[in-house]
């Protein structure tokens, strides 16, 4: 018995020794390092240290994103494009992005005390995106800077079997309004123009979209619950979220875009694009909301009447980008049936804008923002990218808005015209500083006649990744 126990102990020792030896020889790098001379080992460590430092500098400047491969073969990705996970076969991915905008609004010559100077957090949005089996992708965007409420702005699934036919289901921006469709982080100004007063915010439904000939022709068609014009998220109002519907009627929206020179050799015209969009709802029961460039609500509707019945929009737009220069313009007309008691009538409101932007440091201007060639680094004498912009905009409201006292003359405007001048400083791909000056004149909107001019300086620090 004793001999068997001793034999068993020796067998265990023998197996352990064999395992260690085989493991050592099987891990070639480990065995070589153990036998490597001290000077050679130090040299190798120094080389690796230099490579790590170089990669860190590239990541900080936005030139590269580190990728770490865990033991299961997937990848952990981080950098200026966000943080995320990716499977080894590429079928699955998940990214975490973020948008933070901290603003200041200071009104000049506010003798009537209509506005409030303030600091505010304009947007706080964690953004979750990902792909599943290549064909499926999703986006989820909550908003935390909304009058103490948490709102769900985007929540949709895309199915993309072909470039010319993709399906989107969930909550998203309906395809109308050029500036409205642009991402909040890449706008030329801190706030959109007053054309956004006549655009929907977000809506819930489904959308078919795609493009042909490598983006020369694009289209989008959606069927959604339908929301009213405006829907600003200001200090006084919260947007109509369309998470539920209050009637059986649905809104159909369509948009066609044409970039005729995109795939040609005519460099000066490659960035030229035109589009036409429109929407129709047989039954819309949402009163619109209008705001100034300083985000002050201008029109208050009384209980005497309400939006009820057909609602249609027409919205053409044009843009042209060439090198550091860009110009864009759009027009939108909105027709809405109203009812006051047993009386029905239709109002037609319209808005338009034209804007130019120019990148002083020579980078390319585009609707997707400016990417600095040299990021902000005073120690190296680099200062990022600088851009200037100018805009004219106008909002005209049908005089029938004041019929039967539906809109209060003492508090509601009929026309607003505004000039804007902006300066953008892009420190890197993630950080941006913006300062804009808006000056707006009004027709009506005051018990004394015309609402006083609005002069406001809006500054913003933005972080996006």
C-alpha positions in Angstrom: 0.0 0.0 0.0 2.8 2.4 1.0 4.7 1.5 -2.2 1.6 2.3 -4.3 1.1 5.6 -2.6 4.8 6.6 -3.2 4.6 5.4 -6.8 1.5 7.6 -7.2 3.2 10.7 -5.8 6.2 10.2 -8.1 3.8 9.9 -11.1 2.2 13.2 -10.1 5.6 14.9 -9.9 6.6 13.4 -13.3 3.4 14.5 -15.0 3.7 18.1 -13.6 7.4 18.3 -14.7 6.5 17.1 -18.2 3.7 19.6 -18.4 5.9 22.5 -17.4 8.6 21.5 -19.8 6.1 21.1 -22.7 4.4 24.4 -21.9 7.8 26.2 -21.9 8.8 24.8 -25.2 5.4 25.3 -26.8 5.5 29.1 -25.9 8.4 30.1 -28.0 8.4 33.7 -27.0 8.4 32.9 -23.3 11.3 30.5 -23.7 13.4 32.9 -25.8 12.8 35.7 -23.3 14.1 33.5 -20.5 17.3 32.8 -22.3 17.7 36.3 -23.8 20.7 38.3 -22.6 19.9 41.2 -20.2 21.0 43.9 -22.7 18.9 42.4 -25.5 15.9 42.1 -23.3 16.2 45.8 -22.2 16.5 46.8 -25.8 13.4 45.0 -26.7 11.5 46.5 -23.8 12.6 50.0 -24.9 11.4 49.3 -28.5 8.0 48.3 -27.2 7.8 51.3 -25.0 8.5 53.6 -27.9 5.8 51.9 -30.0 3.3 52.4 -27.2 4.1 56.1 -26.8 3.9 56.6 -30.6 0.5 54.9 -30.7 -0.7 57.0 -27.8 0.2 60.2 -29.6 -1.5 59.1 -32.7 -4.7 58.3 -30.8 -4.6 61.7 -29.0 -4.3 63.5 -32.3 -7.1 61.6 -33.8 -4.9 59.8 -36.4 -5.4 56.3 -35.2 -7.6 54.1 -32.9 -6.1 51.4 -30.8 -7.5 47.9 -31.2 -7.1 45.3 -28.4 -7.9 41.6 -29.3 -9.2 39.7 -26.3 -8.8 35.9 -26.0 -12.1 35.1 -27.7 -10.9 36.6 -31.0 -13.1 39.8 -30.8 -11.8 43.3 -30.7 -12.2 46.2 -28.2 -12.0 49.5 -30.2 -11.5 53.0 -28.9 -10.6 56.3 -30.4 -12.2 59.5 -31.9 -14.9 57.3 -33.5 -16.1 56.2 -30.1 -15.7 53.1 -28.0 -16.9 49.7 -28.9 -16.7 46.0 -29.4 -16.4 44.0 -32.6 -16.5 40.3 -33.3 -13.6 38.6 -35.0 -15.8 37.7 -38.0 -17.1 41.2 -38.3 -20.8 40.1 -38.0 -21.4 42.0 -34.8 -20.3 45.4 -33.5 -21.3 47.9 -30.9 -20.2 51.5 -30.5 -20.7 54.1 -27.8 -20.7 57.7 -28.9 -21.5 60.9 -27.1 -22.5 64.5 -27.6 -22.2 67.2 -25.0 -23.0 70.9 -25.8 -22.6 73.6 -23.1 -24.0 77.0 -24.1 -24.3 80.6 -23.0 -27.0 82.9 -24.3 -26.7 86.6 -23.7 -29.3 89.0 -25.1 -28.3 92.6 -26.0 -30.6 95.7 -25.7 -33.3 93.7 -24.0 -35.1 96.7 -22.6 -38.5 94.9 -22.4 -37.0 92.0 -20.4 -38.4 89.4 -22.7 -35.3 87.2 -22.5 -33.1 85.8 -19.8 -29.3 85.7 -20.0 -28.1 82.2 -19.0 -25.7 79.4 -19.1 -27.3 76.0 -20.0 -26.5 72.5 -21.1 -28.1 72.3 -24.6 -27.6 68.7 -25.3 -26.4 65.6 -23.4 -26.7 62.5 -25.5 -25.1 59.1 -25.1 -25.5 57.4 -28.6 -25.5 53.7 -29.0 -25.0 52.2 -32.4 -24.2 48.7 -33.7 -24.5 46.1 -36.5 -25.8 42.6 -36.5 -24.9 40.1 -39.2 -23.8 42.9 -41.5 -27.3 43.5 -42.8 -28.8 45.0 -39.6 -27.8 48.1 -37.7 -29.4 50.2 -34.9 -29.2 53.5 -33.2 -30.5 54.5 -29.8 -30.2 58.2 -28.7 -31.7 59.4 -25.3 -31.6 63.1 -24.4 -30.8 64.2 -20.9 -30.8 68.0 -21.3 -34.6 68.4 -21.7 -36.2 70.4 -18.9 -35.3 67.8 -16.3 -36.8 65.0 -18.4 -35.3 62.1 -20.3 -36.5 61.8 -23.9 -35.9 59.2 -26.5 -34.9 60.9 -29.7 -33.7 58.1 -31.9 -34.5 54.4 -31.6 -34.5 52.6 -34.9 -33.4 49.4 -36.7 -32.1 49.5 -40.3 -32.2 46.5 -42.6 -29.9 47.0 -45.6 -29.8 44.1 -48.0 -28.9 46.4 -50.9 -27.6 49.9 -51.3 -30.7 50.9 -53.3 -33.3 49.4 -50.8 -33.0 49.8 -47.1 -35.7 49.7 -44.5 -35.8 51.7 -41.3 -38.3 50.9 -38.5 -38.7 52.9 -35.2 -38.3 56.5 -34.2 -36.2 58.8 -36.5 -36.2 62.1 -38.4 -38.7 62.1 -41.3 -36.9 62.9 -44.6 -37.8 66.5 -45.0 -35.8 69.7 -44.3 -32.2 69.8 -45.4 -30.8 71.5 -42.2 -33.2 69.6 -40.0 -31.7 66.3 -41.3 -28.2 67.4 -40.6 -26.5 66.1 -37.4 -26.6 68.5 -34.4 -22.9 68.3 -34.0 -22.0 69.4 -37.5 -24.2 72.5 -38.0 -22.6 75.7 -39.2 -24.3 77.6 -36.4 -25.2 76.8 -32.9 -28.9 76.8 -33.7 -30.8 75.8 -36.8 -32.5 78.5 -38.9 -36.2 79.3 -38.6 -37.0 76.9 -41.4 -36.8 74.3 -38.6 -40.0 75.9 -37.3 -41.9 74.2 -40.1 -40.1 70.8 -40.0 -41.1 67.9 -37.8 -38.7 66.9 -35.0 -38.8 63.1 -34.6 -41.6 60.7 -35.7 -42.3 57.0 -35.3 -43.0 54.7 -38.2 -41.1 53.1 -41.1 -39.0 54.4 -44.0 -37.7 52.9 -47.2 -34.5 54.6 -48.5 -31.5 54.0 -50.7 -29.4 55.4 -53.5 -28.3 54.6 -57.1 -25.1 55.0 -59.1 -22.9 55.4 -56.1 -24.9 58.2 -54.6 -25.8 60.2 -57.7 -29.5 59.7 -57.0 -31.0 59.1 -53.6 -34.5 58.7 -52.2 -36.4 58.2 -48.9 -40.1 57.4 -48.4 -41.6 57.2 -44.9 -45.0 56.5 -43.3 -45.2 57.8 -39.7 -47.7 58.8 -37.0 -47.4 62.5 -37.9 -46.3 65.5 -35.8 -46.9 69.2 -36.1 -44.5 71.9 -37.1 -41.7 73.0 -34.8 -41.6 70.9 -31.7 -38.6 72.7 -30.2 -37.1 71.6 -27.0 -36.9 75.0 -25.3 -37.2 76.2 -21.8 -41.0 76.8 -22.4 -41.9 73.8 -24.5 -41.0 70.2 -24.9 -41.1 68.4 -28.3 -44.0 66.3 -29.4 -42.3 62.9 -29.3 -44.8 60.9 -31.4 -44.3 57.9 -29.1 -48.0 57.5 -29.4 -50.7 58.8 -31.8 -54.0 60.5 -31.2 -55.7 59.7 -34.6 -55.9 57.0 -37.3 -54.4 59.2 -40.0 -50.7 58.8 -40.9 -48.2 61.1 -42.5 -46.4 60.2 -45.7 -43.1 61.9 -46.4 -40.8 61.6 -49.5 -37.5 63.1 -50.5 -35.4 62.8 -53.7 -31.8 64.0 -53.8 -29.6 64.4 -56.9 -25.9 64.9 -57.0 -25.3 65.0 -60.8 -21.5 65.5 -60.8 -20.6 63.4 -57.8 -18.9 60.6 -59.9 -17.5 62.8 -62.6 -14.1 64.5 -63.1 -15.5 68.0 -62.7 -14.0 68.8 -59.3 -15.7 72.1 -58.9 -19.2 70.6 -59.2 -18.8 67.3 -57.3 -20.2 68.9 -54.2 -23.3 70.2 -55.9 -26.6 68.7 -54.8 -30.3 69.5 -55.1 -33.3 67.9 -53.4 -37.1 68.1 -53.2 -39.1 66.8 -50.3 -42.8 66.8 -49.4 -45.2 65.4 -46.8 -48.9 64.8 -46.5 -51.1 63.9 -43.5 -54.9 63.4 -43.9 -55.4 64.2 -40.2 -53.0 66.2 -38.1 -54.2 67.3 -34.7 -51.0 68.9 -33.3 -50.6 72.7 -32.9 -47.3 74.0 -34.2 -44.6 75.6 -32.1 -42.5 78.6 -33.3 -39.3 79.9 -31.8 -36.7 82.7 -32.5 -33.0 82.1 -33.2 -32.6 82.8 -29.4 -35.0 79.8 -28.8 -37.8 82.0 -27.4 -41.3 80.9 -28.2 -43.1 83.5 -30.2 -46.6 82.3 -31.0 -49.2 81.3 -28.3 -52.3 79.6 -29.6 -55.6 80.1 -27.7 -58.2 77.4 -27.0 -60.5 79.0 -29.6 -59.0 76.9 -32.4 -56.8 73.9 -33.1 -55.0 72.2 -36.0 -57.4 69.7 -37.3 -57.4 68.1 -40.7 -55.0 67.9 -43.7 -51.4 69.0 -43.3 -48.9 69.2 -46.2 -45.3 70.4 -46.6 -43.2 71.2 -49.7 -39.4 71.7 -49.2 -36.8 72.1 -52.0 -33.1 72.7 -51.1 -29.8 73.2 -52.7 -26.2 73.0 -51.5 -22.7 73.3 -53.1 -19.4 72.5 -51.4 -16.1 73.1 -53.1 -12.9 72.9 -51.1 -13.1 75.2 -48.0 -16.2 76.9 -49.3 -19.9 75.9 -48.9 -23.2 77.5 -49.6 -26.7 76.0 -48.9 -30.3 77.2 -49.1 -33.7 75.8 -48.5 -37.3 76.8 -48.5 -40.3 75.1 -46.8 -44.0 75.8 -47.1 -46.5 74.3 -44.7 -50.3 74.2 -45.2 -52.5 73.2 -42.2 -56.2 73.0 -41.8 -57.6 74.6 -38.7 -60.9 74.5 -37.0 -62.5 77.2 -34.8 -65.9 75.9 -33.6 -67.7 74.8 -36.7 -65.6 77.0 -39.0 -62.7 75.5 -40.9 -60.0 77.3 -42.8 -56.4 76.7 -44.1 -53.3 78.6 -43.2 -50.1 78.6 -45.2 -46.8 79.4 -43.5 -43.4 79.5 -45.1 -39.7 79.9 -44.2 -36.4 80.1 -46.0 -32.7 80.6 -45.5 -29.5 81.0 -47.4 -26.1 80.5 -45.7 -22.4 80.4 -46.6 -19.4 79.0 -44.7 -15.7 79.2 -45.3 -12.8 77.4 -43.6 -10.0 79.9 -43.1 -7.4 77.2 -42.5 -8.1 75.5 -45.8 -9.8 72.3 -44.7 -12.7 70.9 -46.7 -16.1 72.3 -45.8 -19.0 69.8 -45.7 -22.3 68.9 -44.0 -20.4 66.3 -42.0 -18.2 68.9 -40.3 -14.6 70.1 -40.5 -11.7 67.8 -39.8 -8.6 69.8 -38.8 -5.4 69.0 -40.6 -3.4 69.9 -37.5 -5.1 69.5 -34.1 -4.8 72.1 -31.4 -1.4 71.8 -29.7 0.2 75.0 -28.6 3.5 73.2 -27.8 3.8 72.4 -31.5 2.4 75.7 -32.7 -0.7 74.1 -34.2 -4.2 75.6 -33.5 -6.8 73.4 -35.2 -9.2 74.7 -37.9 -11.0 78.0 -38.1 -14.3 78.6 -40.0 -16.6 81.7 -40.5 -20.2 81.6 -41.6 -23.1 84.0 -42.4 -26.8 83.4 -42.8 -30.0 85.2 -43.7 -33.4 83.6 -42.7 -37.0 84.5 -42.7 -40.3 83.1 -41.3 -43.7 84.2 -42.6 -46.9 83.2 -41.0 -50.3 83.4 -42.7 -52.5 86.4 -41.5 -55.2 83.8 -41.0 -53.3 82.6 -38.0 -54.9 85.6 -36.2 -58.4 84.8 -37.4 -61.0 84.6 -34.6 -58.4 85.1 -32.0 -56.7 81.7 -32.5 -53.3 83.4 -32.2 -53.1 86.3 -29.7 -51.9 89.4 -31.5 -50.3 90.7 -28.4 -48.0 87.7 -28.1 -47.7 86.2 -31.6 -45.6 87.4 -34.5 -46.5 87.3 -38.2 -43.0 87.7 -39.7 -39.4 87.3 -38.5 -36.3 88.2 -40.4 -32.8 87.4 -39.1 -29.1 87.8 -39.9 -26.5 85.6 -38.3 -22.7 85.6 -38.2 -20.7 82.8 -36.8 -17.2 81.7 -35.9 -16.2 78.0 -35.4 -12.9 76.8 -33.9 -12.3 73.1 -34.4 -9.6 72.1 -31.9 -9.6 68.5 -33.1 -12.2 65.9 -34.3 -13.9 65.9 -31.0 -13.8 69.4 -29.5 -15.2 72.6 -31.0 -15.9 76.1 -29.9 -18.6 78.2 -31.5 -19.7 81.9 -31.2 -22.7 83.3 -33.1 -24.4 86.6 -33.3 -28.1 86.7 -34.3 -30.2 89.8 -34.9 -33.9 89.3 -35.6 -36.7 91.8 -36.5 -40.4 91.1 -36.1 -43.8 92.1 -37.4 -46.5 92.1 -34.7 -45.9 90.1 -31.5 -46.5 92.9 -29.0 -49.4 94.8 -27.4 -47.6 97.9 -28.5 -47.2 96.8 -32.1 -44.0 95.0 -33.2 -42.0 92.8 -30.9 -38.7 94.4 -30.1 -35.6 93.3 -32.1 -33.8 90.2 -30.7 -30.1 90.5 -30.5 -28.4 87.5 -29.0 -24.8 86.0 -28.7 -24.8 82.3 -28.4 -21.5 80.6 -27.5 -21.0 76.8 -27.3 -18.3 74.3 -26.2 -19.0 71.0 -27.8 -17.5 67.5 -27.3 -18.5 64.7 -29.7 -17.0 61.3 -30.2 
